[in-house]
Amino acid sequence: MKFKFLILFILLWQIGFSQEEEKQKKHYHDSKSFYSKFELSSPLRVNQYAGEINEYTGEEEPWFLLDGISLRACIGSHYDKWIGIGMNIGIDWKANRCLVVAPLFGSLRLSPRITEDIRITSEAGYGRALSISGDKLSGTFKKISLGIEDEENGFGIYIELCQYGFSKITPERIGSFSVGLNYIMF
């Protein structure tokens, strides 16, 4: 009788131990606090012939023209997908300035939920920008962006203002206004 009771006790203890171990694994998986993000955007510039009729096509000129492309990647840490900090690296091409820049910057991200699956995001970044187009230019990099993300699949759209802390020819600093898409993985 004592032997059967001992076997039953050990069996129940073993099941209880297994359940406790499973809870620890599940808790560890839910507390993942890192994210990675990829961005693709295009800077826009004002068309000086906006509103005029193009004599070759007969169409009205658009207000904005695409002016290059930007590709960036980020890895960071977040708290409950609401606030995060990250390290970013990328490559920006500004066509009208004949400039290729590699920004390396840190960012602070705020993304409160506005519906069950949609988050509004704002991000500010500060760091360094290095010209890799042979100009040997270097300076600060500042950016601010505002966007909307779908929490379920990670895709989003955003607008961004950025400024490089140097100038190529004229005394004003180079900057841009961009529209882009991003993909974030938590």
C-alpha contacts under 8 A as a table, 3 or more apart, distances in Angstrom:
res1	aa1	res2	aa2	distance
1	M	4	K	5.26
1	M	5	F	6.25
2	K	5	F	5.05
2	K	6	L	6.04
3	F	6	L	5.03
3	F	7	I	6.21
4	K	7	I	5.10
4	K	8	L	6.13
5	F	8	L	5.08
5	F	9	F	6.05
6	L	9	F	5.03
6	L	10	I	6.15
7	I	10	I	5.17
7	I	11	L	6.08
8	L	11	L	5.09
8	L	12	L	6.16
9	F	12	L	5.28
9	F	13	W	6.04
10	I	13	W	5.01
10	I	14	Q	6.01
11	L	14	Q	5.12
11	L	15	I	6.35
12	L	15	I	5.15
12	L	16	G	6.15
13	W	16	G	5.10
13	W	17	F	6.10
14	Q	17	F	5.04
14	Q	18	S	6.25
15	I	18	S	5.12
15	I	19	Q	6.33
16	G	19	Q	5.22
16	G	20	E	6.30
17	F	20	E	5.13
17	F	21	E	6.28
18	S	21	E	5.13
18	S	22	E	6.30
19	Q	22	E	5.10
19	Q	23	K	6.34
20	E	23	K	5.19
20	E	24	Q	6.45
21	E	24	Q	5.17
21	E	25	K	6.43
22	E	25	K	5.16
22	E	26	K	6.22
23	K	26	K	5.13
23	K	27	H	6.06
24	Q	27	H	5.12
24	Q	28	Y	6.13
25	K	28	Y	5.10
25	K	29	H	6.26
26	K	29	H	5.13
26	K	30	D	6.30
27	H	30	D	5.22
27	H	31	S	6.35
28	Y	31	S	5.35
28	Y	32	K	7.09
29	H	32	K	5.86
32	K	186	F	7.79
33	S	77	S	5.54
33	S	78	H	5.36
33	S	79	Y	6.45
33	S	80	D	7.63
33	S	186	F	7.49
34	F	75	I	7.41
34	F	76	G	5.66
34	F	77	S	4.33
34	F	78	H	6.03
34	F	186	F	6.24
35	Y	75	I	5.84
35	Y	76	G	5.39
35	Y	77	S	5.99
35	Y	78	H	7.05
35	Y	184	I	7.00
35	Y	185	M	5.53
35	Y	186	F	4.43
36	S	73	A	7.43
36	S	74	C	5.46
36	S	75	I	4.37
36	S	76	G	6.34
36	S	184	I	5.80
36	S	185	M	5.36
36	S	186	F	6.73
37	K	73	A	5.70
37	K	74	C	4.98
37	K	75	I	6.46
37	K	182	N	6.93
37	K	183	Y	5.63
37	K	184	I	4.25
37	K	185	M	6.30
38	F	71	L	7.65
38	F	72	R	5.84
38	F	73	A	4.56
38	F	74	C	6.43
38	F	182	N	5.54
38	F	183	Y	5.31
38	F	184	I	6.49
39	E	70	S	7.77
39	E	71	L	5.76
39	E	72	R	5.11
39	E	73	A	6.35
39	E	180	G	7.01
39	E	181	L	5.86
39	E	182	N	4.29
39	E	183	Y	6.57
40	L	69	I	7.42
40	L	70	S	5.78
40	L	71	L	4.89
40	L	72	R	6.75
40	L	180	G	5.54
40	L	181	L	5.43
40	L	182	N	6.29
41	S	69	I	5.87
41	S	70	S	5.17
41	S	71	L	6.75
41	S	178	S	6.20
41	S	179	V	5.49
41	S	180	G	3.71
41	S	181	L	6.16
42	S	66	L	6.37
42	S	67	D	6.73
42	S	68	G	5.75
42	S	69	I	4.46
42	S	70	S	5.97
42	S	178	S	5.35
42	S	179	V	5.76
42	S	180	G	6.23
43	P	66	L	6.06
43	P	67	D	5.26
43	P	68	G	5.90
43	P	69	I	6.42
43	P	70	S	7.63
43	P	94	K	7.47
43	P	176	S	5.94
43	P	177	F	5.44
43	P	178	S	4.00
43	P	179	V	6.57
44	L	64	F	6.05
44	L	65	L	5.54
44	L	66	L	4.78
44	L	67	D	5.32
44	L	68	G	7.92
44	L	176	S	7.12
44	L	177	F	5.81
44	L	178	S	5.71
44	L	179	V	7.57
45	R	64	F	5.50
45	R	65	L	5.39
45	R	66	L	6.54
45	R	67	D	6.20
45	R	176	S	7.80
45	R	177	F	7.51
46	V	50	A	7.85
46	V	63	W	6.06
46	V	64	F	4.67
46	V	65	L	6.37
47	N	50	A	5.25
47	N	61	E	7.82
47	N	62	P	6.88
47	N	63	W	5.42
47	N	64	F	5.18
47	N	65	L	5.98
49	Y	52	E	5.74
49	Y	61	E	6.36
49	Y	63	W	7.96
50	A	60	E	7.55
50	A	61	E	4.96
50	A	62	P	5.39
50	A	63	W	4.79
50	A	64	F	7.66
51	G	60	E	5.61
51	G	61	E	5.23
51	G	62	P	6.59
51	G	63	W	6.98
52	E	60	E	5.55
52	E	61	E	5.56
53	I	58	G	5.86
53	I	59	E	5.49
53	I	60	E	4.42
53	I	61	E	6.08
54	N	57	T	5.61
54	N	58	G	5.13
54	N	59	E	5.50
54	N	60	E	6.06
54	N	61	E	6.34
55	E	58	G	5.45
55	E	59	E	7.92
62	P	65	L	7.14
67	D	94	K	6.00
67	D	95	A	5.26
67	D	96	N	6.44
68	G	92	D	7.69
68	G	93	W	5.20
68	G	94	K	4.87
68	G	95	A	4.96
69	I	92	D	6.06
69	I	93	W	5.37
69	I	94	K	7.04
70	S	90	G	7.33
70	S	91	I	5.84
70	S	92	D	4.26
70	S	93	W	6.15
71	L	90	G	5.49
71	L	91	I	5.47
71	L	92	D	6.44
72	R	88	N	6.86
72	R	89	I	5.69
72	R	90	G	3.95
72	R	91	I	6.41
73	A	88	N	5.67
73	A	89	I	5.63
73	A	90	G	6.12
74	C	86	G	6.23
74	C	87	M	5.53
74	C	88	N	4.31
74	C	89	I	6.58
75	I	86	G	5.47
75	I	87	M	5.66
75	I	88	N	6.76
76	G	84	G	6.85
76	G	85	I	5.51
76	G	86	G	3.76
76	G	87	M	6.13
77	S	84	G	5.53
77	S	85	I	5.66
77	S	86	G	6.34
78	H	81	K	5.66
78	H	82	W	7.03
78	H	83	I	5.58
78	H	84	G	3.93
78	H	85	I	6.48
79	Y	82	W	5.97
79	Y	83	I	5.52
79	Y	84	G	6.25
80	D	83	I	7.15
81	K	84	G	7.14
81	K	111	S	6.96
81	K	186	F	7.97
82	W	109	R	7.93
82	W	110	L	5.76
82	W	111	S	4.82
82	W	112	P	5.39
82	W	113	R	7.69
83	I	108	L	7.55
83	I	109	R	5.56
83	I	110	L	4.64
83	I	111	S	6.27
84	G	108	L	5.90
84	G	109	R	4.93
84	G	110	L	6.59
85	I	106	G	7.28
85	I	107	S	5.54
85	I	108	L	4.65
85	I	109	R	6.02
86	G	106	G	5.65
86	G	107	S	5.20
86	G	108	L	6.71
86	G	109	R	7.95
87	M	104	L	7.63
87	M	105	F	6.04
87	M	106	G	4.63
87	M	107	S	6.42
88	N	103	P	7.83
88	N	104	L	5.74
88	N	105	F	5.29
88	N	106	G	5.99
88	N	107	S	7.29
89	I	102	A	7.17
89	I	103	P	5.82
89	I	104	L	4.65
89	I	105	F	6.66
90	G	102	A	5.61
90	G	103	P	5.68
90	G	104	L	6.88
91	I	100	V	7.07
91	I	101	V	5.74
91	I	102	A	4.56
91	I	103	P	6.52
92	D	100	V	5.70
92	D	101	V	5.09
92	D	102	A	6.28
92	D	103	P	7.57
93	W	98	C	7.70
93	W	99	L	5.88
93	W	100	V	4.51
93	W	101	V	6.41
94	K	97	R	5.64
94	K	98	C	6.03
94	K	99	L	5.22
94	K	100	V	6.37
95	A	98	C	5.05
95	A	99	L	6.65
96	N	99	L	7.95
97	R	168	K	7.95
98	C	133	S	7.98
99	L	131	S	7.14
99	L	132	I	7.93
99	L	133	S	5.90
100	V	131	S	5.85
100	V	132	I	5.64
100	V	133	S	5.15
101	V	129	A	6.36
101	V	130	L	5.54
101	V	131	S	4.34
101	V	132	I	5.67
101	V	133	S	7.25
102	A	129	A	5.68
102	A	130	L	5.23
102	A	131	S	6.25
102	A	132	I	6.77
103	P	127	G	7.30
103	P	128	R	5.80
103	P	129	A	4.21
103	P	130	L	6.29
103	P	141	F	6.70
104	L	127	G	5.80
104	L	128	R	5.40
104	L	129	A	6.26
104	L	141	F	7.92
105	F	125	G	6.23
105	F	126	Y	5.29
105	F	127	G	3.87
105	F	128	R	6.08
105	F	141	F	7.17
106	G	125	G	5.51
106	G	126	Y	5.66
106	G	127	G	6.10
107	S	123	E	6.60
107	S	124	A	5.52
107	S	125	G	4.12
107	S	126	Y	6.55
108	L	123	E	5.64
108	L	124	A	5.45
108	L	125	G	6.43
109	R	121	T	7.12
109	R	122	S	5.93
109	R	123	E	4.43
109	R	124	A	6.70
110	L	121	T	5.73
110	L	122	S	5.37
110	L	123	E	6.32
111	S	119	R	5.82
111	S	120	I	5.43
111	S	121	T	4.21
111	S	122	S	6.37
112	P	119	R	5.61
112	P	120	I	5.94
112	P	121	T	6.90
113	R	116	E	7.00
113	R	117	D	7.51
113	R	118	I	5.99
113	R	119	R	4.23
113	R	120	I	6.44
114	I	117	D	7.99
114	I	118	I	5.88
114	I	119	R	5.51
114	I	120	I	6.63
115	T	118	I	5.15
115	T	119	R	7.01
117	D	150	D	5.78
117	D	151	E	5.11
117	D	152	E	6.12
118	I	148	I	6.97
118	I	149	E	5.74
118	I	150	D	4.79
118	I	151	E	5.73
119	R	148	I	5.79
119	R	149	E	5.23
119	R	150	D	6.48
119	R	151	E	6.66
120	I	146	L	7.56
120	I	147	G	5.82
120	I	148	I	4.53
120	I	149	E	6.35
121	T	145	S	7.93
121	T	146	L	5.65
121	T	147	G	5.05
121	T	148	I	5.81
121	T	149	E	7.13
122	S	144	I	7.35
122	S	145	S	5.53
122	S	146	L	4.49
122	S	147	G	6.43
123	E	143	K	7.94
123	E	144	I	5.61
123	E	145	S	5.21
123	E	146	L	6.63
124	A	142	K	7.66
124	A	143	K	5.66
124	A	144	I	4.42
124	A	145	S	6.57
125	G	141	F	7.73
125	G	142	K	5.63
125	G	143	K	4.99
125	G	144	I	6.34
126	Y	140	T	7.37
126	Y	141	F	5.56
126	Y	142	K	4.68
126	Y	143	K	6.59
127	G	140	T	5.73
127	G	141	F	5.01
127	G	142	K	6.71
128	R	138	S	7.36
128	R	139	G	5.78
128	R	140	T	4.47
128	R	141	F	4.98
129	A	138	S	5.76
129	A	139	G	5.42
129	A	140	T	5.69
129	A	141	F	5.33
129	A	164	Y	6.39
129	A	165	G	7.50
130	L	136	K	7.68
130	L	137	L	6.16
130	L	138	S	4.63
130	L	139	G	6.75
131	S	134	G	7.03
131	S	135	D	6.39
131	S	136	K	6.05
131	S	137	L	5.18
131	S	138	S	6.17
132	I	135	D	7.15
132	I	136	K	7.20
133	S	136	K	7.75
135	D	168	K	7.88
137	L	166	F	6.82
137	L	168	K	7.70
138	S	165	G	7.35
138	S	166	F	6.50
139	G	164	Y	6.39
139	G	165	G	4.36
139	G	166	F	5.39
140	T	164	Y	5.81
140	T	165	G	4.43
140	T	166	F	7.53
141	F	162	C	7.27
141	F	163	Q	5.83
141	F	164	Y	4.77
141	F	165	G	5.98
142	K	162	C	5.49
142	K	163	Q	5.28
142	K	164	Y	6.68
143	K	160	E	6.96
143	K	161	L	5.62
143	K	162	C	4.11
143	K	163	Q	6.45
144	I	160	E	5.74
144	I	161	L	5.50
144	I	162	C	6.49
145	S	158	Y	6.63
145	S	159	I	5.57
145	S	160	E	4.16
145	S	161	L	6.36
146	L	158	Y	5.49
146	L	159	I	5.58
146	L	160	E	6.58
147	G	156	G	6.98
147	G	157	I	5.55
147	G	158	Y	3.85
147	G	159	I	6.26
148	I	156	G	5.48
148	I	157	I	5.68
148	I	158	Y	6.45
149	E	154	G	6.49
149	E	155	F	5.72
149	E	156	G	3.99
149	E	157	I	6.64
150	D	153	N	6.01
150	D	154	G	5.47
150	D	155	F	5.65
150	D	156	G	6.12
151	E	154	G	5.24
151	E	155	F	7.60
154	G	183	Y	5.33
154	G	184	I	4.96
154	G	185	M	6.28
155	F	181	L	7.31
155	F	182	N	5.79
155	F	183	Y	4.58
155	F	184	I	6.60
156	G	181	L	5.67
156	G	182	N	5.14
156	G	183	Y	6.33
157	I	179	V	7.63
157	I	180	G	5.77
157	I	181	L	4.53
157	I	182	N	6.21
158	Y	179	V	5.92
158	Y	180	G	5.43
158	Y	181	L	6.32
158	Y	182	N	7.67
159	I	177	F	7.40
159	I	178	S	5.66
159	I	179	V	4.57
159	I	180	G	6.35
160	E	177	F	5.71
160	E	178	S	5.06
160	E	179	V	6.40
160	E	180	G	7.98
161	L	175	G	7.42
161	L	176	S	5.83
161	L	177	F	4.71
161	L	178	S	6.47
162	C	175	G	5.47
162	C	176	S	5.49
162	C	177	F	6.71
163	Q	173	R	7.00
163	Q	174	I	5.91
163	Q	175	G	4.01
163	Q	176	S	6.52
164	Y	167	S	7.85
164	Y	173	R	6.32
164	Y	174	I	5.43
164	Y	175	G	5.88
165	G	173	R	5.96
165	G	174	I	7.22
166	F	172	E	7.96
166	F	173	R	5.29
166	F	174	I	6.54
167	S	170	T	6.14
167	S	171	P	6.10
167	S	172	E	6.12
167	S	173	R	4.82
167	S	174	I	5.73
168	K	174	I	7.79
170	T	173	R	7.93
